[in-house]
C-alpha cells in the first residue's frame, strides 16, 4: 500500500495504491484518487492535523 499527494494541472490530489505482490513483482494494483477535503463539522473535533499535511480552504 502506498499513499501520496500528486499535482495534476496545478491541483493537488490524494492517491492511494493497493498492490498485490508475487515473487517480488507487482501482480495487481488498484489506485484511488480524491480531491483534498477537510473533516466535516461533526468530526472536526476528533481529527488531529498531521505534521506537514494541510488542506487549504477546507
CHARMM-style PDB file with segment names, atoms N, HN, CA, C and O in Angstrom:
ATOM      1  N   UNK     1       0.854  -1.157   0.000  1.00  0.00      PROA
ATOM      2  CA  UNK     1       0.000   0.000   0.000  1.00  0.00      PROA
ATOM      3  C   UNK     1       0.903   1.223   0.000  1.00  0.00      PROA
ATOM      4  O   UNK     1       1.927   1.258   0.682  1.00  0.00      PROA
ATOM      5  N   UNK     2       0.509   2.219  -0.771  1.00  0.00      PROA
ATOM      6  HN  UNK     2      -0.323   2.191  -1.325  1.00  0.00      PROA
ATOM      7  CA  UNK     2       1.225   3.491  -0.763  1.00  0.00      PROA
ATOM      8  C   UNK     2       0.216   4.627  -0.749  1.00  0.00      PROA
ATOM      9  O   UNK     2      -0.917   4.485  -1.210  1.00  0.00      PROA
ATOM     10  N   UNK     3       0.649   5.743  -0.216  1.00  0.00      PROA
ATOM     11  HN  UNK     3       1.569   5.858   0.159  1.00  0.00      PROA
ATOM     12  CA  UNK     3      -0.196   6.934  -0.120  1.00  0.00      PROA
ATOM     13  C   UNK     3       0.658   8.129  -0.513  1.00  0.00      PROA
ATOM     14  O   UNK     3       1.793   8.260  -0.057  1.00  0.00      PROA
ATOM     15  N   UNK     4       0.119   8.999  -1.357  1.00  0.00      PROA
ATOM     16  HN  UNK     4      -0.804   8.893  -1.727  1.00  0.00      PROA
ATOM     17  CA  UNK     4       0.883  10.175  -1.757  1.00  0.00      PROA
ATOM     18  C   UNK     4      -0.056  11.288  -2.207  1.00  0.00      PROA
ATOM     19  O   UNK     4      -1.250  11.077  -2.423  1.00  0.00      PROA
ATOM     20  N   UNK     5       0.519  12.470  -2.341  1.00  0.00      PROA
ATOM     21  HN  UNK     5       1.488  12.641  -2.166  1.00  0.00      PROA
ATOM     22  CA  UNK     5      -0.202  13.613  -2.897  1.00  0.00      PROA
ATOM     23  C   UNK     5       0.477  13.938  -4.219  1.00  0.00      PROA
ATOM     24  O   UNK     5       1.687  14.160  -4.263  1.00  0.00      PROA
ATOM     25  N   UNK     6      -0.301  13.967  -5.291  1.00  0.00      PROA
ATOM     26  HN  UNK     6      -1.284  13.787  -5.255  1.00  0.00      PROA
ATOM     27  CA  UNK     6       0.234  14.309  -6.601  1.00  0.00      PROA
ATOM     28  C   UNK     6      -0.382  15.627  -7.046  1.00  0.00      PROA
ATOM     29  O   UNK     6      -1.443  16.020  -6.561  1.00  0.00      PROA
ATOM     30  N   UNK     7       0.275  16.295  -7.954  1.00  0.00      PROA
ATOM     31  HN  UNK     7       1.136  15.975  -8.349  1.00  0.00      PROA
ATOM     32  CA  UNK     7      -0.254  17.541  -8.501  1.00  0.00      PROA
ATOM     33  C   UNK     7      -0.528  17.335  -9.983  1.00  0.00      PROA
ATOM     34  O   UNK     7       0.362  16.953 -10.742  1.00  0.00      PROA
ATOM     35  N   UNK     8      -1.758  17.589 -10.385  1.00  0.00      PROA
ATOM     36  HN  UNK     8      -2.481  17.899  -9.768  1.00  0.00      PROA
ATOM     37  CA  UNK     8      -2.163  17.435 -11.781  1.00  0.00      PROA
ATOM     38  C   UNK     8      -2.773  18.747 -12.237  1.00  0.00      PROA
ATOM     39  O   UNK     8      -3.776  19.190 -11.677  1.00  0.00      PROA
ATOM     40  N   UNK     9      -2.189  19.368 -13.235  1.00  0.00      PROA
ATOM     41  HN  UNK     9      -1.374  19.008 -13.690  1.00  0.00      PROA
ATOM     42  CA  UNK     9      -2.630  20.685 -13.709  1.00  0.00      PROA
ATOM     43  C   UNK     9      -2.648  21.712 -12.577  1.00  0.00      PROA
ATOM     44  O   UNK     9      -3.524  22.575 -12.531  1.00  0.00      PROA
ATOM     45  N   UNK    10      -1.681  21.616 -11.668  1.00  0.00      PROA
ATOM     46  HN  UNK    10      -0.969  20.915 -11.706  1.00  0.00      PROA
ATOM     47  CA  UNK    10      -1.558  22.574 -10.581  1.00  0.00      PROA
ATOM     48  C   UNK    10      -2.486  22.338  -9.406  1.00  0.00      PROA
ATOM     49  O   UNK    10      -2.492  23.130  -8.463  1.00  0.00      PROA
ATOM     50  N   UNK    11      -3.275  21.264  -9.436  1.00  0.00      PROA
ATOM     51  HN  UNK    11      -3.270  20.621 -10.202  1.00  0.00      PROA
ATOM     52  CA  UNK    11      -4.234  20.967  -8.368  1.00  0.00      PROA
ATOM     53  C   UNK    11      -3.770  19.714  -7.622  1.00  0.00      PROA
ATOM     54  O   UNK    11      -3.533  18.682  -8.250  1.00  0.00      PROA
ATOM     55  N   UNK    12      -3.634  19.785  -6.273  1.00  0.00      PROA
ATOM     56  HN  UNK    12      -3.827  20.623  -5.763  1.00  0.00      PROA
ATOM     57  CA  UNK    12      -3.220  18.594  -5.535  1.00  0.00      PROA
ATOM     58  C   UNK    12      -4.338  17.556  -5.486  1.00  0.00      PROA
ATOM     59  O   UNK    12      -5.520  17.896  -5.433  1.00  0.00      PROA
ATOM     60  N   UNK    13      -3.944  16.301  -5.504  1.00  0.00      PROA
ATOM     61  HN  UNK    13      -2.984  16.025  -5.546  1.00  0.00      PROA
ATOM     62  CA  UNK    13      -4.891  15.197  -5.430  1.00  0.00      PROA
ATOM     63  C   UNK    13      -4.253  14.092  -4.598  1.00  0.00      PROA
ATOM     64  O   UNK    13      -3.067  13.801  -4.754  1.00  0.00      PROA
ATOM     65  N   UNK    14      -5.032  13.478  -3.722  1.00  0.00      PROA
ATOM     66  HN  UNK    14      -5.996  13.714  -3.596  1.00  0.00      PROA
ATOM     67  CA  UNK    14      -4.537  12.374  -2.912  1.00  0.00      PROA
ATOM     68  C   UNK    14      -4.662  11.079  -3.699  1.00  0.00      PROA
ATOM     69  O   UNK    14      -5.631  10.870  -4.427  1.00  0.00      PROA
ATOM     70  N   UNK    15      -3.669  10.217  -3.541  1.00  0.00      PROA
ATOM     71  HN  UNK    15      -2.881  10.388  -2.949  1.00  0.00      PROA
ATOM     72  CA  UNK    15      -3.655   8.943  -4.241  1.00  0.00      PROA
ATOM     73  C   UNK    15      -3.294   7.839  -3.255  1.00  0.00      PROA
ATOM     74  O   UNK    15      -2.359   7.977  -2.466  1.00  0.00      PROA
ATOM     75  N   UNK    16      -4.038   6.752  -3.309  1.00  0.00      PROA
ATOM     76  HN  UNK    16      -4.798   6.640  -3.950  1.00  0.00      PROA
ATOM     77  CA  UNK    16      -3.737   5.560  -2.523  1.00  0.00      PROA
ATOM     78  C   UNK    16      -3.649   4.398  -3.498  1.00  0.00      PROA
ATOM     79  O   UNK    16      -4.539   4.207  -4.327  1.00  0.00      PROA
ATOM     80  N   UNK    17      -2.585   3.629  -3.399  1.00  0.00      PROA
ATOM     81  HN  UNK    17      -1.862   3.784  -2.726  1.00  0.00      PROA
ATOM     82  CA  UNK    17      -2.403   2.454  -4.247  1.00  0.00      PROA
ATOM     83  C   UNK    17      -2.327   1.219  -3.367  1.00  0.00      PROA
ATOM     84  O   UNK    17      -1.615   1.203  -2.363  1.00  0.00      PROA
ATOM     85  N   UNK    18      -3.062   0.191  -3.749  1.00  0.00      PROA
ATOM     86  HN  UNK    18      -3.640   0.204  -4.565  1.00  0.00      PROA
ATOM     87  CA  UNK    18      -3.009  -1.097  -3.061  1.00  0.00      PROA
ATOM     88  C   UNK    18      -2.449  -2.095  -4.066  1.00  0.00      PROA
ATOM     89  O   UNK    18      -3.003  -2.278  -5.150  1.00  0.00      PROA
ATOM     90  N   UNK    19      -1.346  -2.737  -3.696  1.00  0.00      PROA
ATOM     91  HN  UNK    19      -0.895  -2.588  -2.816  1.00  0.00      PROA
ATOM     92  CA  UNK    19      -0.655  -3.625  -4.624  1.00  0.00      PROA
ATOM     93  C   UNK    19      -0.577  -5.042  -4.080  1.00  0.00      PROA
ATOM     94  O   UNK    19      -0.419  -5.257  -2.879  1.00  0.00      PROA
ATOM     95  N   UNK    20      -0.691  -5.997  -4.983  1.00  0.00      PROA
ATOM     96  HN  UNK    20      -0.819  -5.822  -5.960  1.00  0.00      PROA
ATOM     97  CA  UNK    20      -0.520  -7.410  -4.653  1.00  0.00      PROA
ATOM     98  C   UNK    20       0.793  -7.865  -5.288  1.00  0.00      PROA
ATOM     99  O   UNK    20       1.008  -7.683  -6.486  1.00  0.00      PROA
ATOM    100  N   UNK    21       1.664  -8.456  -4.476  1.00  0.00      PROA
ATOM    101  HN  UNK    21       1.488  -8.604  -3.502  1.00  0.00      PROA
ATOM    102  CA  UNK    21       2.976  -8.888  -4.952  1.00  0.00      PROA
ATOM    103  C   UNK    21       3.052 -10.408  -5.038  1.00  0.00      PROA
ATOM    104  O   UNK    21       2.498 -11.122  -4.201  1.00  0.00      PROA
ATOM    105  N   UNK    22       3.741 -10.883  -6.053  1.00  0.00      PROA
ATOM    106  HN  UNK    22       4.191 -10.304  -6.733  1.00  0.00      PROA
ATOM    107  CA  UNK    22       4.089 -12.289  -6.192  1.00  0.00      PROA
ATOM    108  C   UNK    22       5.547 -12.338  -6.637  1.00  0.00      PROA
ATOM    109  O   UNK    22       5.917 -11.727  -7.640  1.00  0.00      PROA
ATOM    110  N   UNK    23       6.367 -13.063  -5.893  1.00  0.00      PROA
ATOM    111  HN  UNK    23       6.066 -13.559  -5.079  1.00  0.00      PROA
ATOM    112  CA  UNK    23       7.796 -13.166  -6.213  1.00  0.00      PROA
ATOM    113  C   UNK    23       8.436 -11.793  -6.408  1.00  0.00      PROA
ATOM    114  O   UNK    23       9.180 -11.583  -7.366  1.00  0.00      PROA
ATOM    115  N   UNK    24       8.154 -10.881  -5.521  1.00  0.00      PROA
ATOM    116  HN  UNK    24       7.550 -11.052  -4.743  1.00  0.00      PROA
ATOM    117  CA  UNK    24       8.714  -9.527  -5.502  1.00  0.00      PROA
ATOM    118  C   UNK    24       8.346  -8.690  -6.723  1.00  0.00      PROA
ATOM    119  O   UNK    24       9.032  -7.719  -7.040  1.00  0.00      PROA
ATOM    120  N   UNK    25       7.275  -9.059  -7.404  1.00  0.00      PROA
ATOM    121  HN  UNK    25       6.717  -9.848  -7.147  1.00  0.00      PROA
ATOM    122  CA  UNK    25       6.781  -8.278  -8.534  1.00  0.00      PROA
ATOM    123  C   UNK    25       5.316  -7.930  -8.299  1.00  0.00      PROA
ATOM    124  O   UNK    25       4.571  -8.712  -7.709  1.00  0.00      PROA
ATOM    125  N   UNK    26       4.911  -6.752  -8.763  1.00  0.00      PROA
ATOM    126  HN  UNK    26       5.516  -6.117  -9.242  1.00  0.00      PROA
ATOM    127  CA  UNK    26       3.518  -6.334  -8.626  1.00  0.00      PROA
ATOM    128  C   UNK    26       2.674  -7.131  -9.617  1.00  0.00      PROA
ATOM    129  O   UNK    26       2.899  -7.072 -10.826  1.00  0.00      PROA
ATOM    130  N   UNK    27       1.705  -7.873  -9.097  1.00  0.00      PROA
ATOM    131  HN  UNK    27       1.522  -7.922  -8.115  1.00  0.00      PROA
ATOM    132  CA  UNK    27       0.810  -8.660  -9.941  1.00  0.00      PROA
ATOM    133  C   UNK    27      -0.507  -7.933 -10.191  1.00  0.00      PROA
ATOM    134  O   UNK    27      -1.141  -8.127 -11.228  1.00  0.00      PROA
ATOM    135  N   UNK    28      -0.912  -7.104  -9.245  1.00  0.00      PROA
ATOM    136  HN  UNK    28      -0.396  -6.947  -8.403  1.00  0.00      PROA
ATOM    137  CA  UNK    28      -2.173  -6.368  -9.385  1.00  0.00      PROA
ATOM    138  C   UNK    28      -2.058  -5.080  -8.582  1.00  0.00      PROA
ATOM    139  O   UNK    28      -1.500  -5.064  -7.484  1.00  0.00      PROA
ATOM    140  N   UNK    29      -2.593  -4.001  -9.144  1.00  0.00      PROA
ATOM    141  HN  UNK    29      -3.046  -4.014 -10.035  1.00  0.00      PROA
ATOM    142  CA  UNK    29      -2.575  -2.714  -8.447  1.00  0.00      PROA
ATOM    143  C   UNK    29      -3.910  -2.016  -8.659  1.00  0.00      PROA
ATOM    144  O   UNK    29      -4.423  -1.957  -9.776  1.00  0.00      PROA
ATOM    145  N   UNK    30      -4.461  -1.492  -7.580  1.00  0.00      PROA
ATOM    146  HN  UNK    30      -4.044  -1.539  -6.673  1.00  0.00      PROA
ATOM    147  CA  UNK    30      -5.677  -0.685  -7.638  1.00  0.00      PROA
ATOM    148  C   UNK    30      -5.334   0.684  -7.074  1.00  0.00      PROA
ATOM    149  O   UNK    30      -4.747   0.787  -5.996  1.00  0.00      PROA
ATOM    150  N   UNK    31      -5.700   1.739  -7.803  1.00  0.00      PROA
ATOM    151  HN  UNK    31      -6.176   1.655  -8.678  1.00  0.00      PROA
ATOM    152  CA  UNK    31      -5.413   3.102  -7.364  1.00  0.00      PROA
ATOM    153  C   UNK    31      -6.712   3.857  -7.125  1.00  0.00      PROA
ATOM    154  O   UNK    31      -7.682   3.715  -7.870  1.00  0.00      PROA
ATOM    155  N   UNK    32      -6.707   4.658  -6.073  1.00  0.00      PROA
ATOM    156  HN  UNK    32      -5.919   4.773  -5.468  1.00  0.00      PROA
ATOM    157  CA  UNK    32      -7.839   5.516  -5.736  1.00  0.00      PROA
ATOM    158  C   UNK    32      -7.337   6.953  -5.688  1.00  0.00      PROA
ATOM    159  O   UNK    32      -6.259   7.218  -5.154  1.00  0.00      PROA
ATOM    160  N   UNK    33      -8.108   7.877  -6.241  1.00  0.00      PROA
ATOM    161  HN  UNK    33      -8.983   7.661  -6.674  1.00  0.00      PROA
ATOM    162  CA  UNK    33      -7.749   9.291  -6.267  1.00  0.00      PROA
ATOM    163  C   UNK    33      -8.883  10.102  -5.658  1.00  0.00      PROA
ATOM    164  O   UNK    33     -10.056   9.787  -5.856  1.00  0.00      PROA
ATOM    165  N   UNK    34      -8.528  11.156  -4.910  1.00  0.00      PROA
ATOM    166  HN  UNK    34      -7.575  11.412  -4.749  1.00  0.00      PROA
ATOM    167  CA  UNK    34      -9.541  12.018  -4.299  1.00  0.00      PROA
ATOM    168  C   UNK    34      -9.013  13.444  -4.204  1.00  0.00      PROA
ATOM    169  O   UNK    34      -7.825  13.668  -3.973  1.00  0.00      PROA
ATOM    170  N   UNK    35      -9.907  14.393  -4.385  1.00  0.00      PROA
ATOM    171  HN  UNK    35     -10.873  14.211  -4.573  1.00  0.00      PROA
ATOM    172  CA  UNK    35      -9.564  15.791  -4.159  1.00  0.00      PROA
ATOM    173  C   UNK    35      -9.447  16.025  -2.656  1.00  0.00      PROA
ATOM    174  O   UNK    35     -10.118  15.345  -1.879  1.00  0.00      PROA
ATOM    175  N   UNK    36      -8.609  16.974  -2.229  1.00  0.00      PROA
ATOM    176  HN  UNK    36      -8.065  17.526  -2.860  1.00  0.00      PROA
ATOM    177  CA  UNK    36      -8.488  17.277  -0.804  1.00  0.00      PROA
ATOM    178  C   UNK    36      -9.824  17.741  -0.216  1.00  0.00      PROA
ATOM    179  O   UNK    36     -10.587  18.452  -0.870  1.00  0.00      PROA
ATOM    180  N   UNK    37     -10.090  17.336   1.006  1.00  0.00      PROA
ATOM    181  HN  UNK    37      -9.470  16.759   1.537  1.00  0.00      PROA
ATOM    182  CA  UNK    37     -11.297  17.786   1.699  1.00  0.00      PROA
ATOM    183  C   UNK    37     -11.022  17.805   3.194  1.00  0.00      PROA
ATOM    184  O   UNK    37     -10.249  16.996   3.708  1.00  0.00      PROA
ATOM    185  N   UNK    38     -11.653  18.722   3.871  1.00  0.00      PROA
ATOM    186  HN  UNK    38     -12.280  19.379   3.454  1.00  0.00      PROA
ATOM    187  CA  UNK    38     -11.489  18.835   5.313  1.00  0.00      PROA
ATOM    188  C   UNK    38     -12.455  17.916   6.050  1.00  0.00      PROA
ATOM    189  O   UNK    38     -13.379  17.356   5.460  1.00  0.00      PROA
ATOM    190  N   UNK    39     -12.224  17.777   7.332  1.00  0.00      PROA
ATOM    191  HN  UNK    39     -11.473  18.232   7.810  1.00  0.00      PROA
ATOM    192  CA  UNK    39     -13.126  16.972   8.149  1.00  0.00      PROA
ATOM    193  C   UNK    39     -14.461  17.690   8.282  1.00  0.00      PROA
ATOM    194  O   UNK    39     -14.481  18.904   8.482  1.00  0.00      PROA
ATOM    195  N   UNK    40     -15.590  16.965   8.177  1.00  0.00      PROA
ATOM    196  HN  UNK    40     -15.573  15.978   8.015  1.00  0.00      PROA
ATOM    197  CA  UNK    40     -16.881  17.607   8.386  1.00  0.00      PROA
ATOM    198  C   UNK    40     -16.992  18.117   9.827  1.00  0.00      PROA
ATOM    199  O   UNK    40     -16.274  17.654  10.714  1.00  0.00      PROA
ATOM    200  N   UNK    41     -17.883  19.057  10.045  1.00  0.00      PROA
ATOM    201  HN  UNK    41     -18.466  19.433   9.324  1.00  0.00      PROA
ATOM    202  CA  UNK    41     -18.009  19.696  11.362  1.00  0.00      PROA
ATOM    203  C   UNK    41     -18.186  18.679  12.487  1.00  0.00      PROA
ATOM    204  O   UNK    41     -17.603  18.839  13.559  1.00  0.00      PROA
ATOM    205  N   UNK    42     -18.981  17.637  12.256  1.00  0.00      PROA
ATOM    206  HN  UNK    42     -19.455  17.507  11.385  1.00  0.00      PROA
ATOM    207  CA  UNK    42     -19.251  16.658  13.317  1.00  0.00      PROA
ATOM    208  C   UNK    42     -18.005  15.855  13.690  1.00  0.00      PROA
ATOM    209  O   UNK    42     -17.939  15.292  14.783  1.00  0.00      PROA
ATOM    210  N   UNK    43     -17.012  15.797  12.787  1.00  0.00      PROA
ATOM    211  HN  UNK    43     -17.066  16.254  11.899  1.00  0.00      PROA
ATOM    212  CA  UNK    43     -15.810  15.008  13.034  1.00  0.00      PROA
ATOM    213  C   UNK    43     -14.573  15.867  13.280  1.00  0.00      PROA
ATOM    214  O   UNK    43     -13.529  15.342  13.666  1.00  0.00      PROA
ATOM    215  N   UNK    44     -14.670  17.169  13.064  1.00  0.00      PROA
ATOM    216  HN  UNK    44     -15.518  17.596  12.750  1.00  0.00      PROA
ATOM    217  CA  UNK    44     -13.506  18.054  13.174  1.00  0.00      PROA
ATOM    218  C   UNK    44     -12.850  17.970  14.551  1.00  0.00      PROA
ATOM    219  O   UNK    44     -11.624  18.012  14.656  1.00  0.00      PROA
ATOM    220  N   UNK    45     -13.649  17.852  15.597  1.00  0.00      PROA
ATOM    221  HN  UNK    45     -14.645  17.818  15.512  1.00  0.00      PROA
ATOM    222  CA  UNK    45     -13.089  17.784  16.950  1.00  0.00      PROA
ATOM    223  C   UNK    45     -12.337  16.476  17.187  1.00  0.00      PROA
ATOM    224  O   UNK    45     -11.510  16.401  18.095  1.00  0.00      PROA
ATOM    225  N   UNK    46     -12.610  15.447  16.388  1.00  0.00      PROA
ATOM    226  HN  UNK    46     -13.282  15.508  15.650  1.00  0.00      PROA
ATOM    227  CA  UNK    46     -11.954  14.150  16.546  1.00  0.00      PROA
ATOM    228  C   UNK    46     -10.707  14.014  15.676  1.00  0.00      PROA
ATOM    229  O   UNK    46      -9.921  13.085  15.861  1.00  0.00      PROA
ATOM    230  N   UNK    47     -10.524  14.928  14.738  1.00  0.00      PROA
ATOM    231  HN  UNK    47     -11.162  15.682  14.588  1.00  0.00      PROA
ATOM    232  CA  UNK    47      -9.402  14.843  13.797  1.00  0.00      PROA
ATOM    233  C   UNK    47      -8.230  15.684  14.280  1.00  0.00      PROA
ATOM    234  O   UNK    47      -8.405  16.837  14.674  1.00  0.00      PROA
ATOM    235  N   UNK    48      -7.046  15.108  14.247  1.00  0.00      PROA
ATOM    236  HN  UNK    48      -6.904  14.171  13.926  1.00  0.00      PROA
ATOM    237  CA  UNK    48      -5.822  15.829  14.573  1.00  0.00      PROA
ATOM    238  C   UNK    48      -5.048  16.050  13.280  1.00  0.00      PROA
ATOM    239  O   UNK    48      -4.864  15.113  12.504  1.00  0.00      PROA
ATOM    240  N   UNK    49      -4.589  17.288  13.038  1.00  0.00      PROA
ATOM    241  HN  UNK    49      -4.739  18.050  13.669  1.00  0.00      PROA
ATOM    242  CA  UNK    49      -3.810  17.528  11.821  1.00  0.00      PROA
ATOM    243  C   UNK    49      -2.482  16.775  11.878  1.00  0.00      PROA
ATOM    244  O   UNK    49      -1.860  16.666  12.935  1.00  0.00      PROA
ATOM    245  N   UNK    50      -2.065  16.264  10.737  1.00  0.00      PROA
ATOM    246  HN  UNK    50      -2.570  16.352   9.878  1.00  0.00      PROA
ATOM    247  CA  UNK    50      -0.780  15.578  10.644  1.00  0.00      PROA
ATOM    248  C   UNK    50       0.297  16.592  10.278  1.00  0.00      PROA
ATOM    249  O   UNK    50       0.062  17.449   9.426  1.00  0.00      PROA
ATOM    250  N   UNK    51       1.467  16.517  10.898  1.00  0.00      PROA
ATOM    251  HN  UNK    51       1.658  15.821  11.590  1.00  0.00      PROA
ATOM    252  CA  UNK    51       2.545  17.463  10.594  1.00  0.00      PROA
ATOM    253  C   UNK    51       2.866  17.469   9.096  1.00  0.00      PROA
ATOM    254  O   UNK    51       3.027  16.416   8.480  1.00  0.00      PROA
ATOM    255  N   UNK    52       2.953  18.651   8.535  1.00  0.00      PROA
ATOM    256  HN  UNK    52       2.822  19.507   9.036  1.00  0.00      PROA
ATOM    257  CA  UNK    52       3.312  18.786   7.133  1.00  0.00      PROA
ATOM    258  C   UNK    52       2.189  18.531   6.153  1.00  0.00      PROA
ATOM    259  O   UNK    52       2.412  18.598   4.944  1.00  0.00      PROA
ATOM    260  N   UNK    53       0.974  18.236   6.635  1.00  0.00      PROA
ATOM    261  HN  UNK    53       0.793  18.181   7.617  1.00  0.00      PROA
ATOM    262  CA  UNK    53      -0.139  17.953   5.737  1.00  0.00      PROA
ATOM    263  C   UNK    53      -1.295  18.872   6.085  1.00  0.00      PROA
ATOM    264  O   UNK    53      -1.941  18.711   7.120  1.00  0.00      PROA
ATOM    265  N   UNK    54      -1.546  19.821   5.228  1.00  0.00      PROA
ATOM    266  HN  UNK    54      -1.021  19.952   4.387  1.00  0.00      PROA
ATOM    267  CA  UNK    54      -2.645  20.748   5.440  1.00  0.00      PROA
ATOM    268  C   UNK    54      -3.539  20.748   4.214  1.00  0.00      PROA
ATOM    269  O   UNK    54      -3.101  20.407   3.115  1.00  0.00      PROA
ATOM    270  N   UNK    55      -4.773  21.125   4.403  1.00  0.00      PROA
ATOM    271  HN  UNK    55      -5.129  21.402   5.296  1.00  0.00      PROA
ATOM    272  CA  UNK    55      -5.735  21.238   3.311  1.00  0.00      PROA
ATOM    273  C   UNK    55      -6.213  22.675   3.295  1.00  0.00      PROA
ATOM    274  O   UNK    55      -7.055  23.065   4.104  1.00  0.00      PROA
ATOM    275  N   UNK    56      -5.682  23.458   2.382  1.00  0.00      PROA
ATOM    276  HN  UNK    56      -4.998  23.141   1.725  1.00  0.00      PROA
ATOM    277  CA  UNK    56      -6.030  24.877   2.297  1.00  0.00      PROA
ATOM    278  C   UNK    56      -7.476  25.041   1.873  1.00  0.00      PROA
ATOM    279  O   UNK    56      -7.942  24.377   0.946  1.00  0.00      PROA
ATOM    280  N   UNK    57      -8.178  25.924   2.552  1.00  0.00      PROA
ATOM    281  HN  UNK    57      -7.799  26.463   3.305  1.00  0.00      PROA
ATOM    282  CA  UNK    57      -9.548  26.246   2.174  1.00  0.00      PROA
ATOM    283  C   UNK    57     -10.581  25.210   2.540  1.00  0.00      PROA
ATOM    284  O   UNK    57     -11.740  25.337   2.147  1.00  0.00      PROA
ATOM    285  N   UNK    58     -10.198  24.188   3.280  1.00  0.00      PROA
ATOM    286  HN  UNK    58      -9.257  24.084   3.599  1.00  0.00      PROA
ATOM    287  CA  UNK    58     -11.170  23.147   3.640  1.00  0.00      PROA
ATOM    288  C   UNK    58     -11.912  23.529   4.898  1.00  0.00      PROA
ATOM    289  OT1 UNK    58     -12.772  22.779   5.359  1.00  0.00      PROA
TER     290      UNK     58
END
